């Protein structure tokens, strides 16, 4: 798969607040592309927390199932079908 194809399918990404996580692993089970894995380290509360590996599609499944609001979802701007690269010349 090309980088361009991977970017086209990704609608966004997530940021994980590892210190809020209690290690329930609901996000791991809910992630369709299976890009979340549990860390080998623990947070300040003593829980293992999820880590993001490459391939996140920004689907928000992790955010929707998380009881501790660990995930912040950031959407990429939707590209217009008419979008074109514009060069500026001097």
Backbone atoms as SQL, in Angstrom:
CREATE TABLE atoms (id INTEGER PRIMARY KEY, chain TEXT, resi INTEGER, resn TEXT, atom TEXT, x REAL, y REAL, z REAL);
INSERT INTO atoms VALUES
  (1, 'A', 1, 'UNK', 'N', 0.846, -1.174, 0.000),
  (2, 'A', 1, 'UNK', 'CA', 0.000, 0.000, 0.000),
  (3, 'A', 1, 'UNK', 'C', 0.889, 1.234, 0.000),
  (4, 'A', 2, 'UNK', 'N', 0.547, 2.185, -0.790),
  (5, 'A', 2, 'UNK', 'CA', 1.336, 3.407, -0.874),
  (6, 'A', 2, 'UNK', 'C', 1.002, 4.330, 0.293),
  (7, 'A', 3, 'UNK', 'N', 1.908, 5.257, 0.567),
  (8, 'A', 3, 'UNK', 'CA', 1.666, 6.235, 1.626),
  (9, 'A', 3, 'UNK', 'C', 0.450, 7.082, 1.284),
  (10, 'A', 4, 'UNK', 'N', 0.295, 7.382, 0.016),
  (11, 'A', 4, 'UNK', 'CA', -0.844, 8.180, -0.421),
  (12, 'A', 4, 'UNK', 'C', -2.155, 7.455, -0.142),
  (13, 'A', 5, 'UNK', 'N', -2.199, 6.142, -0.400),
  (14, 'A', 5, 'UNK', 'CA', -3.401, 5.358, -0.134),
  (15, 'A', 5, 'UNK', 'C', -3.710, 5.279, 1.348),
  (16, 'A', 6, 'UNK', 'N', -2.684, 5.159, 2.180),
  (17, 'A', 6, 'UNK', 'CA', -2.879, 5.097, 3.626),
  (18, 'A', 6, 'UNK', 'C', -3.430, 6.421, 4.139),
  (19, 'A', 7, 'UNK', 'N', -2.900, 7.523, 3.629),
  (20, 'A', 7, 'UNK', 'CA', -3.369, 8.837, 4.066),
  (21, 'A', 7, 'UNK', 'C', -4.817, 9.067, 3.646),
  (22, 'A', 8, 'UNK', 'N', -5.196, 8.596, 2.489),
  (23, 'A', 8, 'UNK', 'CA', -6.548, 8.798, 1.992),
  (24, 'A', 8, 'UNK', 'C', -7.572, 8.136, 2.911),
  (25, 'A', 9, 'UNK', 'N', -7.242, 6.982, 3.467),
  (26, 'A', 9, 'UNK', 'CA', -8.180, 6.261, 4.317),
  (27, 'A', 9, 'UNK', 'C', -8.230, 6.808, 5.735),
  (28, 'A', 10, 'UNK', 'N', -7.214, 7.515, 6.174),
  (29, 'A', 10, 'UNK', 'CA', -7.170, 8.026, 7.530),
  (30, 'A', 10, 'UNK', 'C', -7.990, 9.302, 7.629),
  (31, 'A', 11, 'UNK', 'N', -8.927, 9.318, 8.562),
  (32, 'A', 11, 'UNK', 'CA', -9.761, 10.489, 8.773),
  (33, 'A', 11, 'UNK', 'C', -9.237, 11.362, 9.895),
  (34, 'A', 12, 'UNK', 'N', -8.242, 10.854, 10.608),
  (35, 'A', 12, 'UNK', 'CA', -7.695, 11.605, 11.724),
  (36, 'A', 12, 'UNK', 'C', -6.776, 10.736, 12.548),
  (37, 'A', 13, 'UNK', 'N', -6.512, 11.183, 13.753),
  (38, 'A', 13, 'UNK', 'CA', -5.678, 10.411, 14.665),
  (39, 'A', 13, 'UNK', 'C', -6.132, 10.697, 16.086),
  (40, 'A', 14, 'UNK', 'N', -5.564, 9.987, 17.033),
  (41, 'A', 14, 'UNK', 'CA', -5.926, 10.177, 18.432),
  (42, 'A', 14, 'UNK', 'C', -4.685, 10.487, 19.258),
  (43, 'A', 15, 'UNK', 'N', -4.916, 11.176, 20.358),
  (44, 'A', 15, 'UNK', 'CA', -3.885, 11.417, 21.352),
  (45, 'A', 15, 'UNK', 'C', -4.360, 10.726, 22.622),
  (46, 'A', 16, 'UNK', 'N', -3.450, 9.998, 23.265),
  (47, 'A', 16, 'UNK', 'CA', -3.793, 9.199, 24.437),
  (48, 'A', 16, 'UNK', 'C', -3.259, 9.873, 25.696),
  (49, 'A', 17, 'UNK', 'N', -4.155, 10.108, 26.654),
  (50, 'A', 17, 'UNK', 'CA', -3.759, 10.649, 27.956),
  (51, 'A', 17, 'UNK', 'C', -3.500, 9.456, 28.870),
  (52, 'A', 18, 'UNK', 'N', -2.283, 8.965, 28.861),
  (53, 'A', 18, 'UNK', 'CA', -1.953, 7.717, 29.555),
  (54, 'A', 18, 'UNK', 'C', -2.195, 7.787, 31.059),
  (55, 'A', 19, 'UNK', 'N', -2.139, 8.971, 31.644),
  (56, 'A', 19, 'UNK', 'CA', -2.321, 9.084, 33.088),
  (57, 'A', 19, 'UNK', 'C', -3.770, 8.918, 33.535),
  (58, 'A', 20, 'UNK', 'N', -4.729, 9.021, 32.625),
  (59, 'A', 20, 'UNK', 'CA', -6.144, 8.819, 32.964),
  (60, 'A', 20, 'UNK', 'C', -6.562, 7.360, 32.851),
  (61, 'A', 21, 'UNK', 'N', -5.782, 6.556, 32.158),
  (62, 'A', 21, 'UNK', 'CA', -6.154, 5.180, 31.829),
  (63, 'A', 21, 'UNK', 'C', -6.108, 4.263, 33.048),
  (64, 'A', 22, 'UNK', 'N', -7.102, 3.362, 33.137),
  (65, 'A', 22, 'UNK', 'CA', -7.150, 2.357, 34.197),
  (66, 'A', 22, 'UNK', 'C', -6.944, 0.954, 33.647),
  (67, 'A', 23, 'UNK', 'N', -6.532, 0.848, 32.387),
  (68, 'A', 23, 'UNK', 'CA', -6.141, -0.436, 31.818),
  (69, 'A', 23, 'UNK', 'C', -7.258, -1.425, 31.545),
  (70, 'A', 24, 'UNK', 'N', -8.466, -0.965, 31.273),
  (71, 'A', 24, 'UNK', 'CA', -9.593, -1.886, 31.057),
  (72, 'A', 24, 'UNK', 'C', -9.509, -2.630, 29.724),
  (73, 'A', 25, 'UNK', 'N', -8.773, -2.089, 28.763),
  (74, 'A', 25, 'UNK', 'CA', -8.552, -2.670, 27.434),
  (75, 'A', 25, 'UNK', 'C', -9.786, -2.690, 26.530),
  (76, 'A', 26, 'UNK', 'N', -10.833, -1.955, 26.871),
  (77, 'A', 26, 'UNK', 'CA', -12.000, -1.867, 25.988),
  (78, 'A', 26, 'UNK', 'C', -11.613, -1.284, 24.635),
  (79, 'A', 27, 'UNK', 'N', -10.701, -0.340, 24.638),
  (80, 'A', 27, 'UNK', 'CA', -10.256, 0.292, 23.394),
  (81, 'A', 27, 'UNK', 'C', -9.542, -0.710, 22.489),
  (82, 'A', 28, 'UNK', 'N', -8.777, -1.603, 23.080),
  (83, 'A', 28, 'UNK', 'CA', -8.042, -2.610, 22.310),
  (84, 'A', 28, 'UNK', 'C', -9.027, -3.475, 21.533),
  (85, 'A', 29, 'UNK', 'N', -10.087, -3.908, 22.211),
  (86, 'A', 29, 'UNK', 'CA', -11.097, -4.757, 21.572),
  (87, 'A', 29, 'UNK', 'C', -11.926, -4.000, 20.542),
  (88, 'A', 30, 'UNK', 'N', -12.125, -2.695, 20.755),
  (89, 'A', 30, 'UNK', 'CA', -12.986, -1.910, 19.871),
  (90, 'A', 30, 'UNK', 'C', -12.290, -1.396, 18.616),
  (91, 'A', 31, 'UNK', 'N', -10.985, -1.401, 18.581),
  (92, 'A', 31, 'UNK', 'CA', -10.225, -0.798, 17.480),
  (93, 'A', 31, 'UNK', 'C', -10.308, -1.645, 16.209),
  (94, 'A', 32, 'UNK', 'N', -11.030, -1.174, 15.166),
  (95, 'A', 32, 'UNK', 'CA', -11.157, -1.968, 13.932),
  (96, 'A', 32, 'UNK', 'C', -9.834, -2.262, 13.229),
  (97, 'A', 33, 'UNK', 'N', -8.915, -1.285, 13.098),
  (98, 'A', 33, 'UNK', 'CA', -7.655, -1.623, 12.421),
  (99, 'A', 33, 'UNK', 'C', -6.628, -2.297, 13.340),
  (100, 'A', 34, 'UNK', 'N', -6.989, -2.500, 14.610),
  (101, 'A', 34, 'UNK', 'CA', -6.111, -3.188, 15.570),
  (102, 'A', 34, 'UNK', 'C', -4.750, -2.509, 15.712),
  (103, 'A', 35, 'UNK', 'N', -4.762, -1.197, 15.874),
  (104, 'A', 35, 'UNK', 'CA', -3.507, -0.456, 15.994),
  (105, 'A', 35, 'UNK', 'C', -3.195, -0.036, 17.427),
  (106, 'A', 36, 'UNK', 'N', -4.059, -0.380, 18.368),
  (107, 'A', 36, 'UNK', 'CA', -3.789, -0.090, 19.769),
  (108, 'A', 36, 'UNK', 'C', -3.229, -1.332, 20.446),
  (109, 'A', 37, 'UNK', 'N', -2.172, -1.145, 21.213),
  (110, 'A', 37, 'UNK', 'CA', -1.572, -2.233, 21.992),
  (111, 'A', 37, 'UNK', 'C', -1.338, -1.717, 23.409),
  (112, 'A', 38, 'UNK', 'N', -1.361, -2.617, 24.373),
  (113, 'A', 38, 'UNK', 'CA', -1.096, -2.210, 25.746),
  (114, 'A', 38, 'UNK', 'C', 0.407, -2.063, 25.953),
  (115, 'A', 39, 'UNK', 'N', 0.769, -1.027, 26.669),
  (116, 'A', 39, 'UNK', 'CA', 2.180, -0.761, 26.945),
  (117, 'A', 39, 'UNK', 'C', 2.725, -1.787, 27.935),
  (118, 'A', 40, 'UNK', 'N', 4.020, -1.873, 27.991),
  (119, 'A', 40, 'UNK', 'CA', 4.660, -2.718, 28.995),
  (120, 'A', 40, 'UNK', 'C', 4.957, -1.905, 30.251),
  (121, 'A', 41, 'UNK', 'N', 4.832, -0.592, 30.146),
  (122, 'A', 41, 'UNK', 'CA', 5.055, 0.305, 31.279),
  (123, 'A', 41, 'UNK', 'C', 3.722, 0.603, 31.965),
  (124, 'A', 42, 'UNK', 'N', 3.785, 1.202, 33.138),
  (125, 'A', 42, 'UNK', 'CA', 2.573, 1.583, 33.860),
  (126, 'A', 42, 'UNK', 'C', 2.548, 3.096, 34.050),
  (127, 'A', 43, 'UNK', 'N', 1.328, 3.626, 34.212),
  (128, 'A', 43, 'UNK', 'CA', 1.178, 5.062, 34.442),
  (129, 'A', 43, 'UNK', 'C', 1.329, 5.367, 35.934),
  (130, 'A', 44, 'UNK', 'N', 1.070, 6.602, 36.328),
  (131, 'A', 44, 'UNK', 'CA', 1.240, 7.028, 37.718),
  (132, 'A', 44, 'UNK', 'C', 0.318, 6.275, 38.677),
  (133, 'A', 45, 'UNK', 'N', -0.804, 5.745, 38.171),
  (134, 'A', 45, 'UNK', 'CA', -1.731, 4.991, 39.014),
  (135, 'A', 45, 'UNK', 'C', -1.399, 3.499, 39.053),
  (136, 'A', 46, 'UNK', 'N', -0.391, 3.080, 38.286),
  (137, 'A', 46, 'UNK', 'CA', 0.014, 1.679, 38.292),
  (138, 'A', 46, 'UNK', 'C', -0.666, 0.812, 37.253),
  (139, 'A', 47, 'UNK', 'N', -1.326, 1.431, 36.271),
  (140, 'A', 47, 'UNK', 'CA', -2.024, 0.684, 35.223),
  (141, 'A', 47, 'UNK', 'C', -1.247, 0.718, 33.914),
  (142, 'A', 48, 'UNK', 'N', -1.312, -0.380, 33.178),
  (143, 'A', 48, 'UNK', 'CA', -0.805, -0.364, 31.803),
  (144, 'A', 48, 'UNK', 'C', -1.787, 0.445, 30.970),
  (145, 'A', 49, 'UNK', 'N', -1.305, 1.108, 29.958),
  (146, 'A', 49, 'UNK', 'CA', -2.133, 1.995, 29.139),
  (147, 'A', 49, 'UNK', 'C', -1.933, 1.661, 27.660),
  (148, 'A', 50, 'UNK', 'N', -2.885, 2.055, 26.800),
  (149, 'A', 50, 'UNK', 'CA', -2.752, 1.758, 25.371),
  (150, 'A', 50, 'UNK', 'C', -1.733, 2.665, 24.694),
  (151, 'A', 51, 'UNK', 'N', -1.108, 2.117, 23.675),
  (152, 'A', 51, 'UNK', 'CA', -0.203, 2.883, 22.826),
  (153, 'A', 51, 'UNK', 'C', -0.671, 2.714, 21.389),
  (154, 'A', 52, 'UNK', 'N', -0.494, 3.758, 20.612),
  (155, 'A', 52, 'UNK', 'CA', -0.913, 3.772, 19.218),
  (156, 'A', 52, 'UNK', 'C', 0.236, 3.337, 18.321),
  (157, 'A', 53, 'UNK', 'N', -0.029, 2.366, 17.456),
  (158, 'A', 53, 'UNK', 'CA', 0.943, 1.966, 16.445),
  (159, 'A', 53, 'UNK', 'C', 0.479, 2.535, 15.107),
  (160, 'A', 54, 'UNK', 'N', 1.316, 2.569, 14.093),
  (161, 'A', 54, 'UNK', 'CA', 0.915, 3.147, 12.804),
  (162, 'A', 54, 'UNK', 'C', -0.320, 2.464, 12.212),
  (163, 'A', 55, 'UNK', 'N', -1.158, 3.264, 11.576),
  (164, 'A', 55, 'UNK', 'CA', -2.325, 2.735, 10.886),
  (165, 'A', 55, 'UNK', 'C', -3.658, 3.230, 11.409),
  (166, 'A', 56, 'UNK', 'N', -3.651, 4.164, 12.349),
  (167, 'A', 56, 'UNK', 'CA', -4.904, 4.697, 12.890),
  (168, 'A', 56, 'UNK', 'C', -5.711, 5.352, 11.768),
  (169, 'A', 57, 'UNK', 'N', -7.003, 5.027, 11.715),
  (170, 'A', 57, 'UNK', 'CA', -7.876, 5.603, 10.694),
  (171, 'A', 57, 'UNK', 'C', -8.703, 6.774, 11.219),
  (172, 'A', 58, 'UNK', 'N', -8.621, 7.046, 12.515),
  (173, 'A', 58, 'UNK', 'CA', -9.407, 8.133, 13.087),
  (174, 'A', 58, 'UNK', 'C', -10.880, 7.804, 13.195),
  (175, 'A', 59, 'UNK', 'N', -11.215, 6.527, 13.338),
  (176, 'A', 59, 'UNK', 'CA', -12.621, 6.090, 13.335),
  (177, 'A', 59, 'UNK', 'C', -13.380, 6.462, 14.603),
  (178, 'A', 60, 'UNK', 'N', -12.711, 6.779, 15.687),
  (179, 'A', 60, 'UNK', 'CA', -13.248, 7.174, 16.992),
  (180, 'A', 60, 'UNK', 'C', -13.785, 6.022, 17.837),
  (181, 'A', 61, 'UNK', 'N', -13.617, 4.778, 17.428),
  (182, 'A', 61, 'UNK', 'CA', -14.127, 3.645, 18.211),
  (183, 'A', 61, 'UNK', 'C', -13.529, 3.636, 19.616),
  (184, 'A', 62, 'UNK', 'N', -12.244, 3.897, 19.741),
  (185, 'A', 62, 'UNK', 'CA', -11.585, 3.908, 21.056),
  (186, 'A', 62, 'UNK', 'C', -12.192, 4.984, 21.950),
  (187, 'A', 63, 'UNK', 'N', -12.405, 6.142, 21.396),
  (188, 'A', 63, 'UNK', 'CA', -12.981, 7.271, 22.134),
  (189, 'A', 63, 'UNK', 'C', -14.393, 6.940, 22.618),
  (190, 'A', 64, 'UNK', 'N', -15.162, 6.288, 21.783),
  (191, 'A', 64, 'UNK', 'CA', -16.553, 5.987, 22.122),
  (192, 'A', 64, 'UNK', 'C', -16.694, 4.962, 23.233),
  (193, 'A', 65, 'UNK', 'N', -15.781, 4.001, 23.337),
  (194, 'A', 65, 'UNK', 'CA', -15.918, 2.955, 24.353),
  (195, 'A', 65, 'UNK', 'C', -15.171, 3.257, 25.646),
  (196, 'A', 66, 'UNK', 'N', -14.303, 4.234, 25.655),
  (197, 'A', 66, 'UNK', 'CA', -13.454, 4.487, 26.823),
  (198, 'A', 66, 'UNK', 'C', -14.242, 5.145, 27.963),
  (199, 'A', 67, 'UNK', 'N', -14.324, 4.473, 29.124),
  (200, 'A', 67, 'UNK', 'CA', -15.058, 5.061, 30.249),
  (201, 'A', 67, 'UNK', 'C', -14.283, 6.162, 30.973),
  (202, 'A', 68, 'UNK', 'N', -12.999, 6.307, 30.673),
  (203, 'A', 68, 'UNK', 'CA', -12.166, 7.273, 31.384),
  (204, 'A', 68, 'UNK', 'C', -11.730, 8.465, 30.536),
  (205, 'A', 69, 'UNK', 'N', -12.287, 8.603, 29.344),
  (206, 'A', 69, 'UNK', 'CA', -12.001, 9.740, 28.462),
  (207, 'A', 69, 'UNK', 'C', -10.505, 9.906, 28.212),
  (208, 'A', 70, 'UNK', 'N', -9.853, 8.806, 27.898),
  (209, 'A', 70, 'UNK', 'CA', -8.412, 8.773, 27.665),
  (210, 'A', 70, 'UNK', 'C', -8.050, 9.326, 26.287),
  (211, 'A', 71, 'UNK', 'N', -8.965, 9.212, 25.324),
  (212, 'A', 71, 'UNK', 'CA', -8.658, 9.523, 23.931),
  (213, 'A', 71, 'UNK', 'C', -9.212, 10.871, 23.499),
  (214, 'A', 72, 'UNK', 'N', -8.365, 11.661, 22.849),
  (215, 'A', 72, 'UNK', 'CA', -8.797, 12.882, 22.169),
  (216, 'A', 72, 'UNK', 'C', -8.632, 12.610, 20.682),
  (217, 'A', 73, 'UNK', 'N', -9.700, 12.798, 19.930),
  (218, 'A', 73, 'UNK', 'CA', -9.680, 12.511, 18.498),
  (219, 'A', 73, 'UNK', 'C', -9.509, 13.811, 17.732),
  (220, 'A', 74, 'UNK', 'N', -8.571, 13.802, 16.811),
  (221, 'A', 74, 'UNK', 'CA', -8.322, 14.960, 15.959),
  (222, 'A', 74, 'UNK', 'C', -8.572, 14.556, 14.521),
  (223, 'A', 75, 'UNK', 'N', -9.504, 15.243, 13.883),
  (224, 'A', 75, 'UNK', 'CA', -9.863, 14.944, 12.499),
  (225, 'A', 75, 'UNK', 'C', -9.010, 15.752, 11.542),
  (226, 'A', 76, 'UNK', 'N', -8.629, 15.095, 10.448),
  (227, 'A', 76, 'UNK', 'CA', -7.936, 15.790, 9.377),
  (228, 'A', 76, 'UNK', 'C', -8.983, 16.518, 8.547),
  (229, 'A', 77, 'UNK', 'N', -8.662, 17.688, 8.008),
  (230, 'A', 77, 'UNK', 'CA', -9.633, 18.381, 7.157),
  (231, 'A', 77, 'UNK', 'C', -9.956, 17.536, 5.931),
  (232, 'A', 78, 'UNK', 'N', -11.217, 17.517, 5.576),
  (233, 'A', 78, 'UNK', 'CA', -11.642, 16.763, 4.394),
  (234, 'A', 78, 'UNK', 'C', -11.152, 17.483, 3.150),
  (235, 'A', 79, 'UNK', 'N', -10.558, 16.731, 2.264),
  (236, 'A', 79, 'UNK', 'CA', -10.073, 17.317, 1.009),
  (237, 'A', 79, 'UNK', 'C', -11.240, 17.474, 0.051),
  (238, 'A', 80, 'UNK', 'N', -11.310, 18.601, -0.562),
  (239, 'A', 80, 'UNK', 'CA', -12.336, 18.848, -1.564),
  (240, 'A', 80, 'UNK', 'C', -12.017, 18.036, -2.812),
  (241, 'A', 81, 'UNK', 'N', -13.033, 17.496, -3.483),
  (242, 'A', 81, 'UNK', 'CA', -12.762, 16.767, -4.722),
  (243, 'A', 81, 'UNK', 'C', -12.127, 17.654, -5.789),
  (244, 'A', 82, 'UNK', 'N', -12.306, 18.967, -5.653),
  (245, 'A', 82, 'UNK', 'CA', -11.744, 19.903, -6.615),
  (246, 'A', 82, 'UNK', 'C', -10.396, 20.471, -6.156),
  (247, 'A', 83, 'UNK', 'N', -9.897, 19.985, -5.017),
  (248, 'A', 83, 'UNK', 'CA', -8.643, 20.527, -4.480),
  (249, 'A', 83, 'UNK', 'C', -7.487, 20.247, -5.426),
  (250, 'A', 84, 'UNK', 'N', -6.670, 21.268, -5.611),
  (251, 'A', 84, 'UNK', 'CA', -5.502, 21.149, -6.481),
  (252, 'A', 84, 'UNK', 'C', -4.317, 21.785, -5.787),
  (253, 'A', 85, 'UNK', 'N', -3.164, 21.296, -6.084),
  (254, 'A', 85, 'UNK', 'CA', -1.946, 21.893, -5.560),
  (255, 'A', 85, 'UNK', 'C', -1.700, 23.183, -6.326),
  (256, 'A', 86, 'UNK', 'N', -1.495, 24.258, -5.593),
  (257, 'A', 86, 'UNK', 'CA', -1.298, 25.557, -6.229),
  (258, 'A', 86, 'UNK', 'C', 0.118, 26.021, -5.942),
  (259, 'A', 87, 'UNK', 'N', 0.860, 26.318, -6.990),
  (260, 'A', 87, 'UNK', 'CA', 2.225, 26.813, -6.833),
  (261, 'A', 87, 'UNK', 'C', 2.247, 28.319, -6.949),
  (262, 'A', 88, 'UNK', 'N', 3.122, 28.933, -6.187),
  (263, 'A', 88, 'UNK', 'CA', 3.262, 30.382, -6.244),
  (264, 'A', 88, 'UNK', 'C', 4.607, 30.682, -6.883),
  (265, 'A', 89, 'UNK', 'N', 4.580, 31.505, -7.900),
  (266, 'A', 89, 'UNK', 'CA', 5.823, 31.894, -8.563),
  (267, 'A', 89, 'UNK', 'C', 6.038, 33.382, -8.377),
  (268, 'A', 90, 'UNK', 'N', 7.286, 33.772, -8.364),
  (269, 'A', 90, 'UNK', 'CA', 7.599, 35.169, -8.111),
  (270, 'A', 90, 'UNK', 'C', 7.832, 35.880, -9.332);
